Amino acid sequence: MLLLIKWFAAHLIGDFILQNKKMVLEKMRLKLTSKYLYLHSIIHGVLIYIISMNWSSWLPPLLITATHLIIDIWKLYQKNNLIFFFIDQLLHIICIIGIWAVYHTSIPITLAFQHIQQSASFWLLLMGYGTIIWPLSMMLGLATQKWRVQIQAQSALNENSLAEAGRWIGIFERVMVFTFIMTNHFEGIGLLITAKSILRFNDIKGPAQRKETEYVLIGTLMSFCISIIIGLIFKYLIEHTNTISL
């Protein structure tokens, strides 16, 4: 595992420290004819070779170089947005783990996946995050719909917020609340509420914003309360997976 962690560190160094903006822009402009495209991939292989310190094992660094080059070529012909950035990094991580599993571990990678598949705690944790991100977002939207209708006219006249900003703020809030509960840091929830209260206080500039402020307050308290309840339920289930039947 230490070697795998070192390989991840090498990837971070090669992709984000040893690759500057000039290299990225030239790769995007010249694509396959850019010398930086190939230099960048070679740097990754060299970093893996040096960090591994196994001078007779040259095949893993070579495979890292080749897979990184193929993925980067594919990325050059995609849109430059967050989704493809995430896919690009995910593909690199999968290749690194795969090459490490084949050449530097005696534990079959299928055994690791089997362990995850049979872990009730893992699936409960996944269900918990999934619940507060998607179903709870829909439920809160329906629960606050009648108040949202009342402030739509006012918001249309005073459009000073980003599109869907409130939805994303709510998602990150619930993820943080759930994480605080899972890690037994309940004090973080109080700090989160305080921070949001201070930020929202600046938005109250007169009676015209009263309805919108009350709407935000209702949605926030509802989101926090339900997230805490869901977090406590999943925390209990995870802590008692060995004593209860799922």
C-alpha positions, 0 to 999 in steps of 0.5 A, a space after each residue: 500500500 505504501 508503494 501505491 500511495 507513492 504512485 498517487 503522489 507521483 501522479 499529483 506531482 506530475 499532473 499538477 506541479 510539473 505541468 504549468 499552464 503553458 504546457 496545457 495550452 500548447 497541448 490543447 492547441 497543437 494536440 498530437 503535434 505538441 512536444 509537451 504531450 509526450 514529455 508530460 507522459 514521460 515525466 510520469 513514467 520517470 517519477 514512478 520509476 524513481 519513487 519505486 526504487 526498483 531499478 530492475 522493474 521498468 515495465 510498470 513505469 513504461 505502462 504508466 507512461 503509455 496509459 497516461 499518454 493514451 488518456 491525455 490524447 483522448 482528453 484533448 479531444 473532449 470539452 474542457 469542463 469539470 465532467 471530463 476533468 473528473 473522468 480524466 483523473 478517474 481513468 488515471 487512478 484506475 490505471 495506476 491501481 490496476 498496474 500496481 495490483 498486477 505487478 506489486 501486490 500478491 493480493 488478487 484485486 478481485 479479493 479487495 472488491 469482494 471484501 468491499 462488496 461484502 462490507 455492510 458498513 461500506 454500502 450503508 455509508 454509500 446509501 447514506 450519502 446518496 440519500 442526503 444528496 438526491 432523494 432528500 434534495 427532491 423532498 426538500 424542494 417539494 416541501 418548500 415549494 409553496 413558499 418558493 412560489 411566493 418569492 418567485 416574483 420578488 426574485 425575478 425583479 431582483 436577480 442577484 444570485 447564481 442559477 441553482 446556487 441554493 441547491 448546491 449549497 444545500 447539498 454541500 451542507 448536508 454532506 458536511 453534516 452527515 460527515 460530521 456525524 459519521 466522524 463524531 464531530 457534532 460541534 462542526 454542525 454548530 459551526 456550520 449553522 453559525 457560519 451560514 447565519 452570519 453570511 445570510 445576515 448580510 443579505 437582510 437589507 430591509 423589509 423587502 427581503 423578509 419573505 426570502 430570508 424566512 424561506 431560506 431559514 425554513 429550508 436550512 433548518 429543515 435540511 439540517 434537521 432531516 440530515 441529522 436524523 438520517 445521519 444518526 440512523 445510518 451511524 447506528 446501523 453502521 455501528 451495529 452491523 454485527 449485531 443486527 440483521 440487515 
